[in-house]
Structures are given as structure tokens and as C-alpha cells.
């Protein structure tokens, strides 16, 4: 049951999963993972493994993280397993260097998102050439 806020991305990943694993039941849900979601009834009686990759949970406030974990437990059910990707605390200078890379990969990625927003929007008004991409880091005081 893949979950993504982007229906296009969700459809693409669902097709890929079904092609790679044709016997696997895949029932995608389009939505915000921070909101309450409901799995299809047909999946409630099956073994469940939740998988939340990356370290996104580290971007949430303590309250948001707690709500997300409680919502996930409710969504997945009492006998489910849940695998979450959690990153270690890293040196701030190393992170800034990684995202403010000399090759400009991160800047190109970010500007591409702006270009895509222009392509997909009726307004098409983001002046991409006016953007300068700089990386920095703030820490969670908790």
C-alpha cells in the first residue's frame, strides 16, 4: 500500500512495483502521510509491514513525529511491523558541503523543481533565473 501525496508519482511507482512483483497485492493511497489514512478493507486481514524510508521523521517537530507514529500504528494495525529510516546526527559543516556541492547538483535539482512548477502551473510566473541556491542548516533545539 504505497502512500504519496503526488498521484502521478504514486501511479508510476505502483506500475513499477506491480511489474517487478506481479503476485504482490498493491493498493496505492494518494494522500498526506501526516493525515489519517485508511487502508482498503481487503488488506486489513493480511500481514502488514509499514516502511517509511529516508529520514523525513527528523524534519518533524516532536509533536508531529508522535502524531505520525500514533497514526501509523492505527493505520497499520496491532500486529503490523514498521520499519522507519532514521538518520544519525551529522556534522553541520559536512551537511552544508554535501548540499552546497561544487558541481551544482543540488542547485540544479532545486531549480528543476521550480521549472516543473512553471510547466505545471497555469500562471508560469516563477523567475527561475533569479534564484540563487544556498545551503544552510538549522538545528532542532529539542
DAHU-V709031 format. One record per residue. RES is the residue in one small letter. OMEGA is omega in whole degrees, 0 to 359 (* if undefined). D_LAST is the distance of its C-alpha to the last C-alpha in Angstrom with 1 decimal. Layout:
# DAHU-V709031
RES,OMEGA,D_LAST / RES,OMEGA,D_LAST
This chain:
# DAHU-V709031
x,178,32.6 / x,179,30.8 / x,176,28.6 / x,178,28.1 / x,180,27.9 / x,180,30.7 / x,180,34.0 / x,179,35.7 / x,179,33.3 / x,179,33.4 / x,180,37.2 / x,181,37.3 / x,178,35.1 / x,177,37.0 / x,181,40.3 / x,179,39.1 / x,181,37.9 / x,179,41.2 / x,182,43.3 / x,183,41.7 / x,187,41.6 / x,180,44.5 / x,181,44.4 / x,176,40.7 / x,181,40.1 / x,180,37.8 / x,184,36.9 / x,176,34.4 / x,176,32.3 / x,179,31.5 / x,180,28.4 / x,184,24.7 / x,177,22.8 / x,178,20.3 / x,178,23.4 / x,179,25.5 / x,179,28.1 / x,177,31.2 / x,174,33.0 / x,182,36.8 / x,183,38.6 / x,181,40.4 / x,185,37.3 / x,182,36.3 / x,182,38.7 / x,173,37.8 / x,185,35.5 / x,171,32.1 / x,175,29.7 / x,181,26.6 / x,181,25.3 / x,186,22.3 / x,177,22.6 / x,180,20.5 / x,182,16.8 / x,183,16.3 / x,178,13.9 / x,178,11.3 / x,182,12.1 / x,172,11.3 / x,179,8.7 / x,179,7.9 / x,179,11.1 / x,180,13.0 / x,179,12.5 / x,178,13.6 / x,179,16.5 / x,181,17.5 / x,178,17.8 / x,179,19.7 / x,179,21.9 / x,179,22.6 / x,179,23.7 / x,181,26.0 / x,185,27.3 / x,179,28.0 / x,188,29.5 / x,183,29.5 / x,183,31.2 / x,171,29.4 / x,183,27.5 / x,179,24.4 / x,182,23.5 / x,174,20.2 / x,179,19.6 / x,182,16.3 / x,176,16.0 / x,175,15.0 / x,182,13.0 / x,176,15.7 / x,184,17.0 / x,181,16.4 / x,179,20.1 / x,180,21.2 / x,180,19.4 / x,178,20.8 / x,181,24.2 / x,182,24.1 / x,178,23.5 / x,189,25.7 / x,182,28.5 / x,180,31.9 / x,178,33.7 / x,182,32.0 / x,180,31.2 / x,179,27.8 / x,179,29.5 / x,178,32.4 / x,182,30.2 / x,179,28.4 / x,176,31.8 / x,176,33.3 / x,178,30.9 / x,178,32.1 / x,180,35.7 / x,177,35.3 / x,176,33.9 / x,180,37.1 / x,186,39.3 / x,184,37.9 / x,176,37.8 / x,184,40.9 / x,179,39.8 / x,189,39.3 / x,181,38.2 / x,179,35.3 / x,188,36.6 / x,182,35.2 / x,179,37.0 / x,183,35.2 / x,171,31.7 / x,182,30.4 / x,177,27.6 / x,179,25.1 / x,176,22.0 / x,181,18.8 / x,170,15.2 / x,181,12.0 / x,177,8.7 / x,184,5.4 / x,181,3.8 / x,*,0.0
